[in-house]
């Protein structure tokens, strides 16, 4: 249950996909098969989140609800999410009047702080819900998965039936509940041959569904169909889980090289890069129309500033810790 750098490689690829999603037009993404890898970026991140948290809980021996919901533990996780996001939001709030963009408290609470602004809200909710999901998984991980799938599917159907406002739908972690639960479940079954076959079958069944939804606009009674997250629902989450499984299975068999090291470094800093790309695309939309041929610049700017932002926060936290120790 030690640190696995191959997970960072997968996260590194996922953050590149996030930037490409916001760089390319929908038709371009379809023409290059985007629904089968680029569009899987956020589900992959959330599956990895479920897996990594479970590994951390197991490593630290945290099993009771009292242990899982220790205030200092929750605050530590929240600070990792909030500090980079809040600083970015303050920056946006300051510059918004100068570039003709909207910026107020409600703007940020609604996850409107940029491309993928909903992700911060979802990560905050995960801090409070994931420990309970892990607790259920320790009791019966199969039952936890069934309950998560059922609740996620009902949420999609109910959101569609009651016409849930899009801004609210995008903020609620329940739309990705099954993806997060799959990450938790996979931790417990990753060596079980029957479960791995089940994952493969689920992924194979997802492929025709993704083709029908993305390429033939097949309408399903799920809320996600009419949104920018078309096809990201409980009926497809076995597919990104299988991608994650393939990464953990085959990456260790390959010789480590500079490409993998570079991707691992991006994966380690992926959250900060995510925050930076939110602000970058939010700002650039005020000055230029979306132009696909600029995607190398999009990648360069988001990655470079994101890495710098990561190290800036690391230096601040180190200084803060040293100052506290010197008292």
PLY file of the C-alpha trace (Angstrom):
ply
format ascii 1.0
element vertex 327
property float x
property float y
property float z
element edge 326
property int vertex1
property int vertex2
end_header
0.00 0.00 0.00
2.96 2.29 -0.61
3.16 5.28 -2.91
2.48 4.25 -6.53
3.98 6.59 -9.13
2.05 4.86 -11.91
-1.09 6.48 -10.51
0.61 9.84 -11.02
1.25 8.93 -14.67
-2.47 8.27 -15.17
-3.31 11.57 -13.43
-0.75 13.30 -15.64
-2.49 12.03 -18.76
-5.88 12.98 -17.31
-4.87 16.61 -16.67
-3.61 16.88 -20.26
-7.01 15.60 -21.38
-8.77 18.26 -19.28
-6.86 21.02 -21.06
-7.57 19.47 -24.46
-11.30 19.29 -23.65
-11.30 23.04 -23.20
-9.00 23.66 -26.19
-10.84 21.67 -28.88
-14.33 22.03 -30.33
-16.79 19.22 -29.61
-16.73 18.05 -33.23
-12.94 17.78 -33.18
-13.05 15.74 -29.99
-15.55 13.39 -31.61
-13.44 13.04 -34.75
-10.39 11.93 -32.74
-12.33 9.50 -30.54
-12.36 11.84 -27.55
-15.27 10.13 -25.73
-13.06 7.07 -25.22
-10.11 8.78 -23.55
-10.16 12.61 -23.43
-13.72 12.81 -22.07
-12.84 10.25 -19.39
-10.53 12.68 -17.56
-12.82 13.74 -14.70
-14.28 10.24 -14.09
-10.69 8.97 -13.97
-9.71 11.63 -11.43
-12.66 10.69 -9.22
-12.03 6.94 -9.46
-8.42 7.61 -8.46
-9.64 9.81 -5.60
-11.75 6.96 -4.24
-8.88 4.51 -4.63
-6.22 6.75 -3.07
-8.36 7.71 -0.08
-9.17 4.06 0.56
-5.48 3.16 0.41
-4.73 5.98 2.87
-7.44 4.87 5.31
-6.22 1.27 5.16
-2.59 2.28 5.61
-3.41 4.40 8.66
-5.77 1.82 10.15
-8.75 4.19 10.20
-11.95 2.17 10.23
-14.52 3.57 12.67
-16.61 6.62 11.83
-15.01 8.47 14.74
-11.55 7.84 13.28
-12.62 8.66 9.72
-14.32 11.91 10.73
-11.61 13.33 12.96
-11.92 17.14 12.62
-8.18 17.65 12.12
-8.18 15.03 9.35
-11.11 16.67 7.55
-9.59 20.14 7.93
-6.29 18.90 6.50
-8.03 17.49 3.43
-10.16 20.62 3.01
-7.14 22.92 3.22
-5.45 21.02 0.37
-8.49 21.70 -1.79
-9.40 25.18 -0.66
-6.07 27.00 -0.45
-5.16 26.81 -4.17
-8.78 27.44 -5.19
-9.42 30.41 -2.88
-6.22 32.18 -3.95
-7.23 31.70 -7.61
-10.75 32.98 -6.88
-9.40 36.09 -5.15
-7.20 36.75 -8.20
-10.24 36.41 -10.48
-12.31 38.67 -8.25
-9.65 41.39 -8.48
-9.16 41.27 -12.25
-12.77 40.59 -13.27
-13.79 44.30 -13.60
-10.77 44.96 -15.84
-11.64 42.23 -18.35
-15.41 42.64 -18.28
-16.19 39.39 -16.48
-18.64 38.57 -13.70
-17.24 37.96 -10.22
-19.02 37.90 -6.86
-19.49 35.57 -3.92
-22.46 33.80 -5.48
-20.50 33.43 -8.69
-17.92 31.32 -6.90
-20.39 29.42 -4.74
-22.10 28.35 -7.97
-18.84 26.93 -9.29
-18.64 29.51 -12.05
-14.98 30.37 -11.49
-13.83 28.93 -14.77
-13.81 25.89 -17.00
-14.40 22.92 -14.71
-15.30 25.23 -11.83
-17.69 22.61 -10.51
-14.78 20.29 -9.70
-13.75 22.18 -6.56
-17.29 21.92 -5.18
-17.38 18.19 -5.88
-14.00 17.63 -4.21
-15.19 19.48 -1.09
-18.27 17.26 -0.88
-16.09 14.17 -1.32
-14.16 15.08 1.84
-17.37 14.58 3.83
-19.03 11.73 1.92
-16.10 9.48 1.01
-15.27 8.42 4.60
-18.84 7.11 4.96
-18.59 5.24 1.65
-15.35 3.67 2.84
-17.02 2.72 6.13
-19.80 0.98 4.19
-17.24 -0.72 1.96
-15.44 -2.15 4.99
-18.74 -3.66 6.11
-19.65 -4.98 2.65
-17.94 -3.48 -0.41
-20.27 -5.28 -2.84
-23.37 -3.88 -1.18
-21.81 -0.42 -1.05
-21.29 -0.56 -4.81
-24.85 -1.69 -5.53
-26.30 1.03 -3.32
-24.08 3.68 -4.94
-25.06 2.61 -8.45
-28.73 2.62 -7.54
-28.61 6.04 -5.85
-26.57 7.57 -8.69
-28.97 6.21 -11.32
-32.03 7.42 -9.39
-30.38 10.83 -9.02
-29.90 11.06 -12.80
-33.49 10.00 -13.52
-34.95 12.29 -10.85
-32.83 15.25 -12.03
-34.19 14.76 -15.52
-37.78 14.21 -14.40
-37.86 17.25 -12.12
-35.79 19.37 -14.52
-33.06 20.17 -12.00
-31.36 23.53 -12.79
-28.10 22.87 -14.69
-26.00 25.04 -12.36
-27.11 22.90 -9.40
-26.65 19.57 -11.18
-23.06 20.38 -12.12
-22.16 21.16 -8.49
-23.53 17.99 -6.87
-21.12 15.14 -6.27
-23.99 12.64 -6.50
-23.69 12.61 -10.30
-20.26 11.02 -9.86
-21.14 8.92 -6.82
-20.77 5.59 -8.62
-17.39 6.57 -10.13
-16.01 7.43 -6.68
-17.47 4.23 -5.24
-15.86 2.19 -8.02
-12.47 3.53 -6.97
-13.13 2.40 -3.38
-14.49 -0.97 -4.48
-11.60 -1.59 -6.89
-9.10 -1.26 -4.06
-10.65 -4.30 -2.37
-11.15 -6.44 -5.50
-8.15 -5.58 -7.70
-6.69 -9.08 -7.29
-10.00 -10.94 -7.62
-10.33 -12.57 -11.05
-14.15 -12.70 -11.01
-14.37 -8.99 -10.19
-11.85 -8.15 -12.91
-13.95 -10.04 -15.45
-17.00 -8.13 -14.24
-15.12 -4.86 -14.76
-14.14 -5.89 -18.29
-17.73 -6.82 -19.16
-18.99 -3.51 -17.76
-16.40 -1.60 -19.80
-17.26 -3.48 -22.99
-20.96 -2.75 -22.50
-20.12 0.93 -22.03
-18.51 1.20 -25.48
-21.68 0.79 -27.61
-23.50 3.09 -25.20
-20.82 5.77 -25.63
-20.98 5.38 -29.41
-24.79 5.70 -29.46
-24.83 8.69 -27.14
-21.94 10.67 -28.60
-22.06 9.79 -32.29
-25.76 9.08 -32.85
-27.25 11.39 -30.18
-29.20 8.49 -28.73
-31.49 9.99 -26.10
-31.61 8.35 -22.72
-33.80 9.47 -19.78
-30.76 10.65 -17.83
-30.00 14.26 -16.99
-26.40 14.02 -18.18
-27.53 13.53 -21.79
-28.61 17.14 -22.25
-25.44 18.61 -20.71
-21.76 19.01 -21.51
-21.19 15.76 -19.58
-23.23 13.62 -21.96
-22.42 9.96 -21.38
-20.78 10.50 -17.99
-23.24 8.54 -15.88
-23.44 5.24 -13.95
-23.92 3.30 -17.21
-20.40 4.18 -18.39
-18.19 4.46 -15.31
-16.88 0.90 -15.62
-15.08 2.09 -18.75
-12.77 4.65 -17.03
-12.31 2.14 -14.20
-11.01 -0.37 -16.78
-8.66 2.29 -18.16
-7.36 2.80 -14.62
-6.96 -0.96 -14.19
-5.01 -1.23 -17.47
-2.72 1.56 -16.31
-1.98 -0.11 -12.97
-1.49 -3.47 -14.68
0.74 -2.58 -17.63
2.59 0.60 -16.69
4.74 -1.23 -14.07
5.88 -3.62 -16.82
7.32 -0.79 -18.91
10.77 0.68 -18.42
10.68 4.00 -16.60
11.81 6.86 -18.83
11.71 10.64 -19.07
8.23 10.64 -20.60
6.81 8.70 -17.66
8.73 10.88 -15.22
7.31 13.99 -16.87
3.76 12.63 -16.75
4.24 11.58 -13.12
5.33 15.12 -12.24
2.24 16.50 -13.99
0.07 14.02 -12.11
1.55 15.04 -8.77
0.72 18.67 -9.57
-2.53 17.97 -11.43
-4.86 19.78 -9.01
-2.89 23.02 -9.25
-2.75 22.69 -13.04
-6.51 22.13 -13.00
-7.04 25.34 -11.02
-4.76 27.29 -13.38
-6.50 26.04 -16.52
-9.84 27.14 -15.04
-8.54 30.70 -14.67
-6.62 30.64 -17.96
-9.59 29.68 -20.14
-11.86 32.01 -18.17
-9.51 34.92 -18.92
-8.68 34.02 -22.52
-12.39 33.81 -23.39
-12.57 37.57 -22.69
-9.98 38.40 -25.34
-10.11 35.80 -28.11
-12.58 33.38 -29.60
-11.84 29.72 -29.09
-9.12 28.78 -31.59
-8.03 25.15 -31.74
-4.62 25.78 -33.26
-3.62 27.53 -30.04
-3.83 24.26 -28.08
0.00 23.95 -27.78
-0.01 27.39 -26.14
-2.90 26.31 -23.89
-0.90 23.30 -22.76
2.31 25.27 -22.28
0.74 28.09 -20.26
-1.45 25.89 -18.05
1.30 23.38 -17.30
4.06 25.93 -16.72
2.03 28.20 -14.45
0.39 25.21 -12.76
3.77 23.75 -11.83
4.92 27.14 -10.59
1.73 27.51 -8.57
2.32 24.11 -6.96
5.86 25.04 -5.92
4.74 28.46 -4.71
2.19 26.87 -2.39
4.74 24.27 -1.26
7.21 27.03 -0.37
4.51 28.93 1.53
3.48 25.85 3.52
7.12 25.01 4.28
7.74 28.54 5.52
4.57 28.43 7.62
5.62 25.11 9.18
9.14 26.31 9.95
7.74 29.48 11.51
5.39 27.47 13.71
8.23 25.15 14.84
10.47 28.10 15.71
7.97 29.53 18.20
0 1
1 2
2 3
3 4
4 5
5 6
6 7
7 8
8 9
9 10
10 11
11 12
12 13
13 14
14 15
15 16
16 17
17 18
18 19
19 20
20 21
21 22
22 23
23 24
24 25
25 26
26 27
27 28
28 29
29 30
30 31
31 32
32 33
33 34
34 35
35 36
36 37
37 38
38 39
39 40
40 41
41 42
42 43
43 44
44 45
45 46
46 47
47 48
48 49
49 50
50 51
51 52
52 53
53 54
54 55
55 56
56 57
57 58
58 59
59 60
60 61
61 62
62 63
63 64
64 65
65 66
66 67
67 68
68 69
69 70
70 71
71 72
72 73
73 74
74 75
75 76
76 77
77 78
78 79
79 80
80 81
81 82
82 83
83 84
84 85
85 86
86 87
87 88
88 89
89 90
90 91
91 92
92 93
93 94
94 95
95 96
96 97
97 98
98 99
99 100
100 101
101 102
102 103
103 104
104 105
105 106
106 107
107 108
108 109
109 110
110 111
111 112
112 113
113 114
114 115
115 116
116 117
117 118
118 119
119 120
120 121
121 122
122 123
123 124
124 125
125 126
126 127
127 128
128 129
129 130
130 131
131 132
132 133
133 134
134 135
135 136
136 137
137 138
138 139
139 140
140 141
141 142
142 143
143 144
144 145
145 146
146 147
147 148
148 149
149 150
150 151
151 152
152 153
153 154
154 155
155 156
156 157
157 158
158 159
159 160
160 161
161 162
162 163
163 164
164 165
165 166
166 167
167 168
168 169
169 170
170 171
171 172
172 173
173 174
174 175
175 176
176 177
177 178
178 179
179 180
180 181
181 182
182 183
183 184
184 185
185 186
186 187
187 188
188 189
189 190
190 191
191 192
192 193
193 194
194 195
195 196
196 197
197 198
198 199
199 200
200 201
201 202
202 203
203 204
204 205
205 206
206 207
207 208
208 209
209 210
210 211
211 212
212 213
213 214
214 215
215 216
216 217
217 218
218 219
219 220
220 221
221 222
222 223
223 224
224 225
225 226
226 227
227 228
228 229
229 230
230 231
231 232
232 233
233 234
234 235
235 236
236 237
237 238
238 239
239 240
240 241
241 242
242 243
243 244
244 245
245 246
246 247
247 248
248 249
249 250
250 251
251 252
252 253
253 254
254 255
255 256
256 257
257 258
258 259
259 260
260 261
261 262
262 263
263 264
264 265
265 266
266 267
267 268
268 269
269 270
270 271
271 272
272 273
273 274
274 275
275 276
276 277
277 278
278 279
279 280
280 281
281 282
282 283
283 284
284 285
285 286
286 287
287 288
288 289
289 290
290 291
291 292
292 293
293 294
294 295
295 296
296 297
297 298
298 299
299 300
300 301
301 302
302 303
303 304
304 305
305 306
306 307
307 308
308 309
309 310
310 311
311 312
312 313
313 314
314 315
315 316
316 317
317 318
318 319
319 320
320 321
321 322
322 323
323 324
324 325
325 326
